């Protein structure tokens, strides 16, 4: 069962990540008084992109390597995740820092592809992506570190399920607020979709990509969104646990659905921030997350 759980993780994320993206698009359209695309539209988009010819416009190895590297990184993350409130055979062999490394690898792959494309808009998008990664990813790291401090272990299960095992604390409440405020930046949705900014930098890091390579990047982004939404549910909403593996998967998916609706509502009702405005918010989020870790160290 422990080995099978790895495949369950990967299959569920592969199958459902585009569906949740479709839910966000539909909610956004309804808020803006539009009919919007069908919920299954992201599946059609991915199939269309993956069926096109591959074009290496930059003609270098880094440009070709970036999309599969990013996609492989998020596949590794979801394979390790304790989805359904249970560590699988792979997750039991790693610690929380591994997840941070793998997520960072995905971001670095996006930067590598953008810089290798030698496109001015891609370079601008890459610089914005780098700022976001440097200033927002620490919030994720400190979320897991908070669990490690409370349980006294960097094990992935202990870091993710610290609230489930020890209950809520002031430190947990502060970190919940920091993570919730950072969620839009984690998933690169308005008002923090600064790196892609369709009107300003024309999809930024991805402007030179098309066909299967762009499809892999879009799939990577969809799965990354689902992971961050799931992690919020797993870490901060332990009361959704049912005690059974299948039941926990269903309740976590339901919670993830609600988080996606929230992301869509926030994104559709807030204008994009300037990079200088976003940096100020990022700095505040880091300080709040650091404060939560400090409270956990103090046992509060």
Buried (B, 14 or more C-beta within 10 A) or exposed (E): EEEEBBEBBBEBBBEBBBBBBBBBBBBBBBBEEEEBBEBEBBBEBBEEBBEEEBEEBBEEEBBBBBBBBBBBBBBBBBBBBBBBBBBBBBBBEBBBBBBBBBBBBBBBBBBBBBBBBBBEBBBBBBBBBBBBBBBBBBBBBBBBBBBBBBBEBBBBBBBBBBBBEBEEBEBBEBBBBBBBBBBBBBBBBBBBBBBBBEEBBBBBBBBBBBBBBBBBBBBBBBBBBBBBBBBBBBBBBBEBBBEEBEBBBBBBBEBBBEBBBBBBBBBBEEEBBEBEEBBEBBEEBBEBBBBBBBBBEEEE
